[in-house]
């Protein structure tokens, strides 16, 4: 899994590619923590390049979302496709966390 990001207005967009599993999930959580320490508490995770997510990935997402919320921020998602979208829907994460079809929709919210 690889995470790259850019600041876009009030949001930090984190592009996640590859596989988020037991071996890589901590990297996502660490990246979100690093962004939070840098003052970026509103993160949009673009998962359009993510091929697979496991339960370990979901745990990392939940932990990162809780930390950002406690800091007055939030973690939203966009670009879910295929198995990643299916896992988000089946697990209930699509109802628990803000999920948008496109990056533009995620960035348009206030």
SVG drawing of the C-alpha trace seen along z (x, -y; Angstrom):
<svg xmlns="http://www.w3.org/2000/svg" viewBox="-26 -26 30 35">
<polyline fill="none" stroke="black" stroke-width="0.4" points="0.0,0.0 1.1,-3.5 -0.2,-6.8 0.4,-10.1 -1.3,-13.3 -1.9,-17.0 -3.5,-19.9 -6.7,-21.0 -8.4,-24.0 -9.5,-23.0 -8.8,-19.3 -5.9,-17.1 -6.5,-14.5 -4.8,-11.2 -4.6,-8.9 -4.3,-5.3 -3.2,-2.6 -2.5,1.1 -3.7,3.4 -4.6,2.4 -4.2,5.6 -2.5,6.8 0.9,5.9 0.1,2.4 -2.8,1.1 -0.7,-0.5 0.8,-2.7 -2.6,-4.3 -3.2,-5.0 0.4,-6.4 -0.1,-8.6 -3.4,-10.0 -1.7,-10.6 1.2,-12.4 -1.2,-14.6 -3.1,-15.4 0.2,-16.4 0.9,-18.7 -2.5,-20.4 -4.5,-18.7 -7.6,-17.4 -9.9,-17.2 -8.8,-14.3 -10.4,-12.9 -9.1,-9.4 -9.3,-8.7 -9.5,-4.9 -10.0,-4.7 -6.5,-3.1 -7.1,-0.6 -7.5,2.9 -8.2,4.7 -9.0,4.0 -9.0,6.5 -10.5,6.4 -7.1,5.0 -7.6,2.2 -11.0,1.4 -9.6,1.4 -7.0,-1.2 -9.6,-3.3 -11.8,-3.3 -8.9,-4.1 -7.8,-7.0 -11.4,-8.3 -11.8,-8.3 -8.5,-10.2 -9.4,-12.8 -12.9,-13.3 -11.5,-13.7 -9.3,-16.5 -12.3,-18.2 -11.7,-16.9 -13.0,-14.2 -12.1,-11.4 -14.2,-11.0 -13.8,-8.6 -14.3,-8.7 -13.6,-6.6 -14.6,-3.2 -14.9,-0.6 -15.1,3.2 -14.3,5.3 -13.4,2.2 -16.9,0.7 -18.4,4.1 -16.4,4.5 -17.4,0.9 -21.1,1.7 -21.2,5.2 -19.3,4.0 -21.5,1.0 -18.6,-1.5 -20.4,-3.1 -23.1,-4.2 -20.7,-4.9 -18.3,-7.2 -18.8,-9.8 -18.5,-8.2 -18.7,-10.1 -18.7,-8.9 -16.1,-11.4 -13.4,-13.5 -15.2,-16.6 -18.2,-15.7 -16.1,-15.0 -14.3,-18.4 -17.5,-20.3 -18.9,-19.6 -18.4,-22.2"/>
</svg>
